[in-house]
Amino acid sequence: MTLRYLSLAKIELDQSYEFYESQKPKLGASFLREVRQGIRRIQNQPTAWTPISKRLRRCLLNKFPFGIIYQIREDEILIIAIAHLHRKPNYWENRA
């Protein structure tokens, strides 16, 4: 299965990286590693993570308050959002 990011999800990833990196050197890199691990878990077992609607699922990160919101399609996994769990709940719903 191929992996694809919505452009807004990529922007969220970049902005979150920049924020963490500005807080403490290398914290942004740690955040990116955590996201990559989450993506690998999703790719290895796409249906293992929590359904949050008919079409969407969420994989929580272990060390940061973020969830990877994604949709399983026929031949791809679409990353809808890299969502901070304590800000604007469900702001990404209109993306799916």
C-alpha positions in Angstrom: 0.0 0.0 0.0 1.3 3.4 -0.9 1.4 6.3 1.5 0.2 9.8 0.7 -0.1 13.0 2.8 -2.6 15.7 2.3 -0.7 19.0 1.8 -2.3 20.4 5.0 -1.0 17.3 7.0 2.6 18.0 5.6 2.3 21.7 6.7 1.2 20.6 10.2 4.1 18.2 10.4 6.6 20.9 9.4 5.0 23.5 11.8 5.1 21.1 14.7 8.7 20.2 14.0 9.6 23.9 13.9 7.8 24.5 17.2 9.5 21.7 19.1 12.9 22.5 17.6 12.5 26.1 18.8 11.7 24.9 22.3 14.7 22.7 22.7 17.5 21.6 20.2 16.8 18.1 18.9 13.3 18.0 20.2 12.0 18.6 16.7 14.0 15.6 15.5 12.6 13.5 18.2 9.1 14.5 17.2 9.8 13.5 13.6 11.2 10.1 14.7 8.0 9.5 16.7 5.8 10.4 13.7 7.9 8.1 11.4 7.4 5.3 14.0 3.7 5.9 14.0 3.6 5.8 10.2 5.4 2.5 10.2 3.0 1.1 12.6 0.1 2.2 10.4 1.7 0.7 7.3 2.4 -2.6 9.0 -1.1 -2.9 10.5 -3.5 -0.3 8.9 -6.6 -1.7 10.6 -5.1 -2.0 14.1 -5.7 1.6 15.1 -8.7 3.3 16.6 -11.6 4.0 14.2 -12.9 7.5 14.8 -15.5 7.6 12.1 -16.7 5.3 9.3 -13.7 6.1 7.1 -11.0 7.5 9.5 -8.7 6.0 12.0 -6.2 7.6 14.5 -2.8 6.3 15.7 -1.6 8.0 18.8 2.0 9.0 19.2 3.7 7.7 22.4 5.8 10.6 23.5 3.9 13.7 22.0 0.3 14.7 22.3 -0.5 14.0 18.7 -2.5 11.6 16.6 -2.0 10.6 13.0 -5.4 10.8 11.4 -5.6 8.6 8.3 -7.9 6.9 5.8 -7.4 3.5 4.3 -8.2 3.5 0.6 -8.1 0.6 -1.9 -4.4 1.0 -2.8 -3.2 3.7 -0.4 -3.1 5.1 3.1 -4.0 8.8 3.1 -2.6 10.9 6.0 -5.3 13.4 6.7 -3.8 15.3 9.7 -0.9 15.2 12.2 -3.3 16.5 14.9 -2.4 18.0 18.3 -4.8 16.3 20.7 -5.3 19.3 22.9 -6.2 21.9 20.3 -9.3 22.4 18.2 -10.8 18.9 18.4 -11.8 17.5 15.0 -10.7 20.5 13.0 -9.6 18.2 10.3 -13.0 16.5 9.7 -13.7 18.4 6.5 -10.5 17.1 4.9 -11.7 13.6 4.5 
